Amino acid sequence: TLSANDRQAIATEAESLLLELQGLANTQDSSGSYIFSGSKTSAQTITRDSSGKFIYNGDQTIRYQAVSSGLTLAINDHGADLFMRLPKG
């Protein structure tokens, strides 16, 4: 029961939200490394192909940093788990 204008407004808003999420996925640290690309830190995490499909360009490597003798912490999450999962159901 939505008009064509209503549907267009919803589509425009959805596209805007997707672009905002893509921007968040492509966050870089202070040295310019993409923080959600696993070990491929020079690869932009999420791009779109010519059909508009989102592509994850990283890998699933979790990087670790030693913080003290015998203690390391994960310093990233890979973007495939964060941004590319489809809801189940």
Secondary structure, DSSP 8 states (H G I E B T S, - for coil): ---HHHHHHHHHHHHHHHHHHHHHHT-B-TTS-BTTSTT-TTS-SEEE-TTS-EEE-S-----EEEEETTEEEE----HHHHHS-----
